[in-house]
Amino acid sequence: MSNRHEHRGSVIVIALWALGIAAIVTSSIQIFAHRQTLLGIEVRDRIQARWAARAGIETNIAVMADHTAQPTPYDAFALVTNLEYVAIGDIGDASWDIRYYADGKDWAGPLDEHSKFNINSDDNSIFILVIDDMAFGVLDAILDWIDEDDEPRLLGVERDYYLSLETSYEPRNGKLRSIAELELIAGVMPDDIRGEDWNLNYRLDPNENDGGESLPWDEPDDFLETGWAALLTTSTVDGGATESGNERINLKKIDSQSLQLQFGLEPGQADALITFAKSGDADLATLLTQTLRSISGDTEGVTNLTDEQLRLIFAETCLFDQHEAPVGRMNINTVSSELLYRLLPDNDRLVEEILYLRANNSGGISSPMDFLEIPGIKTSMVSFLYGLFDTHSNVYTISCTGKSNGSGVEQEIIVVVDRSTLPVTILEYREQ
């Protein structure tokens, strides 16, 4: 009897152990399954957020393409208004938000790259005006990085210097391909380029407004201290979008009859315009300061262009093929007032007149002809403004955040797009 009771006791103990082990295994499986479920939900929500961001970008690209093919004539703000309208949207259980930070606040829509100066421009004197806090010798180093030779300027450095570094690399010896590339140049620090916008998304992120709690170091003042990236660009392109939606005409390659039909010109006007365009130093700015009759030298056989004809010529023509387009000029309608004051030092009155003109003209400054409306402006200044400013933009940076409505998971996509030709081209794409 004693042995039988001992055997029963052992069976009970083993059974209890088995039940305990089974309970532990079951609990582990449940915890694992729960974690896998949460992981699956997070992956699903992240996919939703990513495709919502993509949807926002594709919507913006579609608006740009539509506006390029069917623009609103002589309305410099029509595209901006349309892009603001689609800056926020929903798709399924997710949403997108497109915005950028400038002048101390958020703005709906993509960032106009033509509101900044293209550092690849040949006009170095303008670059000095844009960046007024450069360290001594940095400009020479930047110019040495861009030029094609290996001869250093007085305060610059060339290939030998970069190859002597512990982590060596070659200088570009060509046009910069991104603003971040400036950080490779001797004397340029990352803080110079980025400021507090460490990921260069042109938005005030939480980690850029929390003091020392997380990198980068910043002031928790709800204000994004931007670096050179807010003033400089490498992606803008001239030419592109027209008022009619047609391809821009190269005056050097069009025949007289086609030009007459296109703009309603007289034969003498068309011939004189083509002869002018094919001259070695032709610049359309000349048409703002001189009459066609004086340009052609024919004081009797050539009729001067009307204001409407001139508007059409500036809106529809150029002196280059689009695949050979020079770097883009700044958009007089979107460049900041701060940058305008820097670009036009000792011309505060002129800056105020420009700001008044673009704010009070219906459709903004829609043609270089509008510069002539500025009271007391000199012809030399009209030419200067035309060489520096355009009235439309081709390249935009779209910083789009997709968000899952359920969990709040976010995914950010940043693209740089060019609408100077159709279809719209994506120049840069990154997710973060």
Secondary structure as the mmCIF struct_conf table of DSSP 4:
data_model
#
loop_
_struct_conf.conf_type_id
_struct_conf.id
_struct_conf.beg_label_comp_id
_struct_conf.beg_label_asym_id
_struct_conf.beg_label_seq_id
_struct_conf.end_label_comp_id
_struct_conf.end_label_asym_id
_struct_conf.end_label_seq_id
HELX_RH_AL_P HELX_RH_AL_P1 SER A 2 ALA A 69
BEND BEND1 GLN A 70 GLN A 70
TURN_TY1_P TURN_TY1_P1 PRO A 73 TYR A 74
TURN_TY1_P TURN_TY1_P2 ALA A 76 PHE A 77
HELX_RH_AL_P HELX_RH_AL_P2 ALA A 78 TYR A 85
TURN_TY1_P TURN_TY1_P3 VAL A 86 VAL A 86
BEND BEND2 ALA A 87 ALA A 87
STRN STRN1 ILE A 88 ILE A 91
TURN_TY1_P TURN_TY1_P4 GLY A 92 ASP A 93
STRN STRN2 ALA A 94 ALA A 102
TURN_TY1_P TURN_TY1_P5 ASP A 103 GLY A 104
STRN STRN3 LYS A 105 ALA A 108
BEND BEND3 GLY A 109 GLY A 109
STRN STRN4 LEU A 111 ASP A 112
HELX_RH_3T_P HELX_RH_3T_P1 GLU A 113 SER A 115
BEND BEND4 LYS A 116 LYS A 116
STRN STRN5 PHE A 117 ASN A 118
TURN_TY1_P TURN_TY1_P6 ILE A 119 ASN A 120
BEND BEND5 SER A 121 ASP A 122
HELX_RH_AL_P HELX_RH_AL_P3 ASN A 124 VAL A 130
BEND BEND6 ASP A 133 ASP A 133
HELX_LH_PP_P HELX_LH_PP_P1 MET A 134 ALA A 135
TURN_TY1_P TURN_TY1_P7 PHE A 136 GLY A 137
HELX_RH_AL_P HELX_RH_AL_P4 VAL A 138 ILE A 146
BEND BEND7 ASP A 147 ASP A 149
TURN_TY1_P TURN_TY1_P8 LEU A 154 LEU A 155
HELX_RH_AL_P HELX_RH_AL_P5 ARG A 159 LEU A 163
TURN_TY1_P TURN_TY1_P9 SER A 164 SER A 164
BEND BEND8 LEU A 165 THR A 167
BEND BEND9 GLY A 174 GLY A 174
BEND BEND10 ARG A 177 ARG A 177
HELX_RH_3T_P HELX_RH_3T_P2 ILE A 179 LEU A 184
BEND BEND11 ILE A 185 ILE A 185
TURN_TY1_P TURN_TY1_P10 ALA A 186 GLY A 187
HELX_RH_AL_P HELX_RH_AL_P6 PRO A 190 ARG A 194
STRN STRN6 GLY A 195 GLY A 195
TURN_TY1_P TURN_TY1_P11 GLU A 196 GLU A 196
TURN_TY1_P TURN_TY1_P12 TRP A 198 ASN A 199
BEND BEND12 ASN A 201 ARG A 203
HELX_RH_3T_P HELX_RH_3T_P3 PRO A 206 GLU A 208
BEND BEND13 ASN A 209 ASP A 210
TURN_TY1_P TURN_TY1_P13 GLY A 211 GLY A 212
BEND BEND14 GLU A 213 PRO A 216
HELX_LH_PP_P HELX_LH_PP_P2 TRP A 217 TRP A 217
BEND BEND15 ASP A 221 ASP A 222
STRN STRN7 THR A 226 THR A 226
HELX_RH_3T_P HELX_RH_3T_P4 TRP A 228 ALA A 230
TURN_TY1_P TURN_TY1_P14 LEU A 231 LEU A 231
STRN STRN8 LEU A 232 THR A 233
BEND BEND16 THR A 234 THR A 234
STRN STRN9 VAL A 237 VAL A 237
BEND BEND17 ASP A 238 GLY A 239
BEND BEND18 GLU A 243 ASN A 246
HELX_LH_PP_P HELX_LH_PP_P3 GLU A 247 ARG A 248
STRN STRN10 ILE A 249 ASN A 250
TURN_TY1_P TURN_TY1_P15 LEU A 251 LYS A 253
HELX_RH_AL_P HELX_RH_AL_P7 SER A 256 PHE A 263
TURN_TY1_P TURN_TY1_P16 GLY A 264 GLY A 264
HELX_RH_AL_P HELX_RH_AL_P8 PRO A 267 ALA A 277
TURN_TY1_P TURN_TY1_P17 LYS A 278 LYS A 278
BEND BEND19 SER A 279 SER A 279
TURN_TY1_P TURN_TY1_P18 GLY A 280 ASP A 281
TURN_TY1_P TURN_TY1_P19 LEU A 284 ALA A 285
HELX_RH_AL_P HELX_RH_AL_P9 THR A 286 THR A 289
BEND BEND20 GLN A 290 GLN A 290
HELX_RH_AL_P HELX_RH_AL_P10 LEU A 292 SER A 296
TURN_TY1_P TURN_TY1_P20 GLY A 297 GLY A 297
TURN_TY1_P TURN_TY1_P21 THR A 299 GLY A 301
HELX_LH_PP_P HELX_LH_PP_P4 THR A 303 THR A 306
HELX_RH_AL_P HELX_RH_AL_P11 ASP A 307 GLU A 316
STRN STRN11 THR A 317 CYS A 318
BEND BEND21 LEU A 319 PHE A 320
HELX_RH_3T_P HELX_RH_3T_P5 GLN A 322 GLU A 324
STRN STRN12 VAL A 327 VAL A 327
HELX_LH_PP_P HELX_LH_PP_P5 GLY A 328 ARG A 329
STRN STRN13 MET A 330 ASN A 331
TURN_TY1_P TURN_TY1_P22 ILE A 332 THR A 334
BEND BEND22 VAL A 335 VAL A 335
HELX_RH_AL_P HELX_RH_AL_P12 SER A 337 LEU A 343
BEND BEND23 LEU A 344 LEU A 344
TURN_TY1_P TURN_TY1_P23 PRO A 345 ASP A 346
HELX_RH_AL_P HELX_RH_AL_P13 ASP A 348 ASN A 360
BEND BEND24 ASN A 361 ASN A 361
TURN_TY1_P TURN_TY1_P24 SER A 362 GLY A 363
BEND BEND25 GLY A 364 ILE A 365
BEND BEND26 SER A 367 SER A 367
HELX_RH_3T_P HELX_RH_3T_P6 PRO A 368 GLU A 373
BEND BEND27 ILE A 374 ILE A 374
TURN_TY1_P TURN_TY1_P25 PRO A 375 GLY A 376
HELX_RH_AL_P HELX_RH_AL_P14 THR A 379 LEU A 388
STRN STRN14 PHE A 389 ASP A 390
BEND BEND28 THR A 391 HIS A 392
STRN STRN15 VAL A 395 SER A 404
TURN_TY1_P TURN_TY1_P26 ASN A 405 SER A 407
STRN STRN16 GLU A 410 ASP A 418
BEND BEND29 SER A 420 PRO A 423
HELX_LH_PP_P HELX_LH_PP_P6 VAL A 424 VAL A 424
STRN STRN17 THR A 425 GLU A 431
#
